[in-house]
């Protein structure tokens, strides 16, 4: 018996609809938010707020899995190796953008292996000095460094991290001889500035706010487009005739490459709802962050911009993991 032409034309559409209905619902089991930093860190704060919101929405447990180490790269690598469609990544700039430029041996490439979902929050860096350094602004720092070549040390949380790159680019721009001293954490780096063994640091604002407010360090400038609400008296680099480098410490939500676009869109919307919750907004603001919860586009643009700008700096200055 032959099939009428109209019915025959409808068969492919019916088959596709049946295949769509046959796709397993997501999530079909617990979801992991893998964070490459310890419990209590600001990426962890954002991840736990997101998990609390997602669990009732997704109808599955949402677990925060802290995989600290490697400046955040261990957590990202763990999520990518899982290959289970139920592991998402909460990370920061560096492991989420430029880490492969600094370390070509990194087992993943953020530019190709990660799919941006949402820029959760961001904060500027604060360029600060030990109070014993006789400067009050960026121009004074430049003059002091020129008068004391090789005598100033600056701290960071590792070669190729944004705090390092911000200061290294600043020094190169003005022909300053300063020594980079890497540390394992912001408390260590900032503690050495307080002690005077390291003279300056460009630290993520939330990491150095307590020392700024207690006058243990002296802030000279903030990165970014505008002054911080928490430090309204501290001018931006742009206000002090420095280029606007747009450097922010940020927290982003990513998925492994190949995640369906519909899932990305759904998760971005839920991230925005989670970040809008008053308790989450308050916790991140207190930590120095600007809560955002954007669609995927702004995070993708941020990653591209960092790869372009900092990639050129890393190549020009020859920065490697041992720098």
C-alpha positions in Angstrom: 0.0 0.0 0.0 1.5 3.4 -1.0 1.8 6.3 1.4 0.1 9.6 0.3 2.6 12.3 -0.6 1.5 14.7 2.2 1.9 12.0 4.8 5.3 11.0 3.4 6.5 14.6 3.6 5.3 14.7 7.3 7.3 11.6 8.3 10.7 13.3 8.7 9.2 16.0 10.9 7.4 13.4 13.0 10.6 11.4 13.4 12.5 14.6 14.5 9.8 15.4 17.0 9.9 11.8 18.3 13.7 12.0 18.7 13.4 15.3 20.6 10.9 13.7 22.9 13.2 10.8 23.4 16.1 13.0 24.6 16.6 12.5 28.3 15.6 15.4 30.5 18.5 17.5 31.9 19.5 17.3 34.6 18.8 13.6 35.1 21.1 13.4 38.2 22.9 15.7 40.6 24.7 18.7 39.1 28.2 19.7 40.3 29.4 23.3 40.4 33.2 22.8 40.4 35.1 25.7 41.9 38.9 25.8 41.6 39.2 27.6 45.0 38.7 26.8 48.6 35.4 27.1 50.6 34.9 30.6 51.7 36.6 32.2 48.7 34.6 34.7 46.7 34.1 32.2 43.7 32.8 29.8 46.3 30.4 32.4 47.7 29.0 32.9 44.2 28.8 29.2 43.5 26.9 28.4 46.7 24.4 31.2 46.1 23.9 29.8 42.6 23.6 26.2 43.9 21.0 27.3 46.4 18.9 28.9 43.7 19.3 26.1 41.1 18.4 23.1 43.2 14.7 23.7 43.4 14.6 25.0 39.9 16.3 22.0 38.3 14.7 19.4 40.6 18.1 17.8 41.3 20.7 18.3 44.0 23.3 20.9 43.1 26.6 20.3 44.8 29.5 22.7 45.1 32.7 20.8 44.6 35.9 22.7 45.7 39.0 21.6 43.7 41.5 24.2 44.9 45.0 24.4 43.4 46.9 25.6 40.3 45.5 29.1 40.6 42.1 27.7 39.7 43.2 25.6 36.7 42.8 22.2 38.6 39.1 22.8 39.1 38.5 23.7 35.4 40.5 20.7 34.3 38.5 18.4 36.6 35.2 19.6 35.2 36.3 19.1 31.6 37.7 15.7 32.3 34.4 14.6 33.9 32.6 14.6 30.4 29.3 13.9 32.1 27.1 16.8 31.1 26.4 17.5 34.8 29.5 19.4 35.7 29.6 23.2 35.4 32.5 25.5 36.2 32.7 28.6 38.4 36.0 30.2 38.0 37.9 33.6 37.6 39.9 35.4 35.0 43.1 33.5 34.3 42.0 29.9 34.4 38.9 31.1 32.5 40.7 33.1 29.9 44.4 33.7 29.6 46.0 30.8 31.5 47.0 28.9 28.4 48.9 31.9 27.0 51.1 31.9 30.1 51.5 28.1 30.3 51.2 26.4 26.9 51.4 23.0 28.8 48.0 23.6 30.4 45.8 20.5 29.7 42.9 22.6 28.4 42.4 25.8 26.4 39.9 28.2 27.9 39.3 29.8 24.5 38.1 26.6 22.9 37.1 24.2 25.7 34.8 26.5 27.7 31.4 27.8 26.8 30.6 31.1 28.6 27.2 31.1 30.5 27.2 34.2 32.7 29.5 36.8 34.1 28.5 36.5 37.7 30.4 39.4 39.3 33.5 41.6 39.0 35.7 43.9 41.0 38.6 46.2 40.1 42.2 45.9 41.2 43.6 48.4 43.7 47.2 49.5 43.3 48.5 50.0 46.9 51.9 50.6 48.6 53.3 50.2 52.1 52.7 53.4 54.0 56.5 53.8 54.3 56.8 54.4 50.6 56.8 58.2 50.2 54.2 58.4 47.5 50.5 59.5 47.4 49.6 59.0 43.7 50.6 57.2 40.5 52.8 60.0 39.4 54.7 59.9 42.7 55.1 56.2 42.4 56.6 56.6 38.9 59.0 59.3 40.1 60.0 57.2 43.2 60.6 54.1 41.2 62.8 56.0 38.7 64.8 57.4 41.5 65.3 54.0 43.0 65.8 51.5 40.2 65.7 47.9 41.2 64.8 48.7 44.8 61.0 48.2 44.6 59.4 44.8 44.8 55.8 44.1 43.8 53.7 41.1 44.8 51.1 39.0 43.1 49.5 35.6 43.3 51.6 34.1 40.5 53.2 34.8 37.2 50.7 35.6 34.5 47.9 36.4 36.9 46.1 39.7 36.3 47.7 41.4 39.4 51.1 40.5 38.0 50.2 41.6 34.4 48.7 44.9 35.5 51.9 45.9 37.4 54.3 44.4 34.8 52.6 46.4 32.0 52.6 49.5 34.1 56.4 49.2 34.9 57.2 48.4 31.2 55.2 51.4 30.0 57.2 53.8 32.2 60.6 52.0 31.9 60.6 51.2 35.6 62.9 48.5 37.2 60.9 46.6 39.7 61.1 43.0 40.9 58.1 40.6 40.8 57.6 38.4 43.9 54.9 35.8 43.4 53.0 34.3 46.4 50.5 31.5 46.8 47.6 33.7 48.0 46.5 37.3 48.3 46.8 37.2 52.1 50.5 36.3 51.8 51.2 38.9 49.2 49.3 41.7 51.0 50.8 40.6 54.3 54.3 41.2 52.9 53.3 44.7 51.7 52.0 45.4 55.2 55.3 44.2 56.7 57.3 46.3 54.2 59.3 43.5 52.6 57.3 44.1 49.4 56.6 47.7 48.5 53.5 47.5 46.3 50.8 45.3 44.9 47.9 45.4 42.5 45.4 43.3 44.3 41.8 42.4 43.7 39.8 45.0 45.7 38.1 42.6 48.0 41.4 41.0 49.0 43.0 44.3 50.1 40.0 46.3 51.3 40.5 45.5 55.0 44.1 46.6 54.9 43.1 49.8 53.0 40.4 50.7 55.5 42.7 50.0 58.5 45.4 52.1 56.8 47.9 49.2 56.8 48.5 49.9 53.1 48.0 53.1 51.1 45.9 52.9 47.9 47.0 54.9 44.9 44.5 54.0 42.2 41.8 51.6 41.1 41.5 49.9 37.7 38.2 50.0 35.8 35.9 52.7 34.4 34.8 54.3 37.7 35.8 54.8 41.3 34.7 52.1 43.7 31.7 52.7 46.0 33.7 51.3 48.9 36.7 53.7 48.1 35.2 56.8 46.7 38.2 59.0 47.4 40.6 56.8 45.4 40.9 57.9 41.7 41.0 55.5 38.8 44.2 55.0 36.7 42.4 56.9 33.9 41.9 59.9 36.2 45.7 59.9 36.7 46.5 60.0 33.0 47.2 56.2 32.7 45.6 54.1 29.9 42.3 52.5 30.8 43.3 48.8 30.8 39.9 47.6 32.0 41.4 45.1 34.4 38.9 43.4 36.7 39.0 40.4 38.9 35.8 38.5 37.9 33.8 35.3 38.5 32.2 33.5 35.6 30.0 30.5 35.1 31.1 28.2 32.2 30.1 24.9 30.7 32.2 22.4 28.8 32.4 22.7 25.0 29.4 21.0 23.3 26.8 21.9 25.9 23.5 22.6 24.1 22.7 26.3 23.5 19.3 26.0 25.0 20.8 24.8 28.3 23.3 27.7 28.2 20.5 30.2 27.8 18.5 28.6 30.6 21.4 28.6 33.0 22.2 32.2 32.2 18.7 33.2 33.1 18.8 31.3 36.4 22.2 32.8 37.2 20.7 36.3 36.8 17.9 35.4 39.1 20.3 34.0 41.7 22.5 37.1 41.7 19.5 39.3 42.1 18.6 37.7 45.4 19.2 40.3 48.2 21.3 38.0 50.3 23.6 37.1 47.4 23.9 40.7 46.3 24.8 41.7 49.8 27.4 39.0 50.3 29.2 39.8 47.0 29.0 43.5 47.5 30.5 43.2 51.0 33.3 41.2 49.5 34.0 44.0 47.1 32.3 42.6 44.0 29.8 44.2 41.7 27.1 41.4 41.2 26.1 41.1 37.6 24.5 37.8 36.3 24.8 38.6 32.6 23.8 36.6 29.5 26.6 34.7 27.8 27.6 37.5 25.4 29.3 39.9 27.9 31.4 37.0 29.4 32.4 35.8 25.9 33.4 39.4 25.0 35.4 39.8 28.2 37.3 36.6 27.5 38.1 37.6 23.9 39.2 41.1 25.1 41.5 39.6 27.8 43.0 37.1 25.3 43.7 40.0 22.9 45.1 42.6 25.3 47.0 40.4 27.8 48.1 38.0 25.1 50.1 40.8 23.5 51.5 41.9 26.9 52.5 38.3 27.8 54.3 37.9 24.4 56.0 41.3 24.5 57.2 40.9 28.1 58.1 37.2 27.7 56.0 36.2 30.7 56.0 32.5 31.6 55.1 30.5 34.8 58.5 31.0 36.2 58.5 34.8 35.6 
